[in-house]
């Protein structure tokens, strides 16, 4: 954890669940920690709480309206670049499950926009600063839910028949593919880009859906979910452990490099997805 002392770490989705505890762990070990969250009052409150708990004065709140909006991700990136001459660590943790198809005000399907396009856009905008600050790391919070899915390049936004769990699993597959492509593009620079599966975690995941769906996910999490604070330490492991200094473009689970599904290792598909995301996110890159 000495790897993060005095460095700048940006954590999205940091006001609850995995992101909140990962941010606290990073702050506890001396990182200047940027807490990115949706609600301005809550983001400020969590930053104060983490600062108090860790005795680290360098915990900074940075609220955004909605990371599913490219305009908001672009604004977030601009603010980060203006405020921080160096950025050493980016944890793309924010994401969600949506049982019914939703469309953002920018006309994008919400699962794709939040789980795939937001980390793609934020990483793209911050990568030059990460390279300047190297050695640096990018961590993508993915999931074993990616297994059994394929990228539908003809319908990336699920405009056809929508199924919540399929859209979610597909988005995590796409995130792993983007991880591999970002790592390929960063070759030669001391910047690593890795994805991890934190497990099925007892957090607030899926509660936004309400009704029987939200209740069912919450009940399953309470009965079978992994402790959220322990799971968050796996994020910090990928973000900081010296054993991963030279590891990039990989998918990890329980702190071990795993192959992921065959579809997640398709480098031609990774490039094609990167190019497709570039086209969709074009106005905000």
Phi, psi and omega in degrees: 000349173299341180299335186255352182299125179080003181261166182258121181240129178251126181235119177272155183062040191262011181262358178199167172058217184303315183298320181297315183282329174296318178299318180295318179298317179296316178296322181297335181257019167095008179281143164289113192248123180261115182268109180259123180209172187280314186269127180299313179297318182291320179298317178295319181295317180294320178299317178296318181297314179296318179300317180293316182294325186259352185058033178250113182286348186261059174240115191245127175280141176218093183282148172229151182290313184194113181289352175283353179260123179302324179297324180286322177296318178298319178295318178301313181299317180299316179297316179299316181292328178286323186274331189237107179298337175225146172225120187258338186211131175236120176250107177274088184258331186300138178183176181194165176244132182233112186295323178248148182295130176236151178238132181285171178294346176266005174084019181250145175296134193293321180299312179296317183296316185277314188277337185241303188291322180298308177295327176299312184291316182294318179295318179300316183289326185267348187302317178301321179291323176298318178297317179297329184268358189308148008287136183220166182220148170240132179239126177253124177273104182255212183192150172292351175297350179289340186292140179087004181245160175229152176282127175263093184291343178274350182208062183298336184253019174052045178287338175283220181290123184259130171230127187303310183290327176293316178298321179294311180299320179295321181295325179286326172299314180297325179293322177293319178299317178295324175304312182294322181288320176298319179297319179298318182289335180269004180304136182098341175253144180283059176234123178257146178229114182225156177245157177216156172255113182278354184097174173280112194252142177281080181227198180272013183305131174081353184291340181297342183281338178064184175058206183295325181295309179298319179297316181297317179295318179296319179295315179299320179296318180295323183279320190236354187287151177282147178302128188293325181290323177291319179296323180296331178293335174292325175298314181294326176301311180293330182283335193222341189293132181299335180296345181254015182304325184251007183266125180210153180072024185245167178240126183240151172217132184051042173069018178236138177292128179242156180288333188073179180289160175304322180296329182283354180251013182277096185290331174294319176294325178297316178295317180297320179293318178303315180294320178295318178295323179299321179293316181293318184273000187320310183298341186250358181285000000 
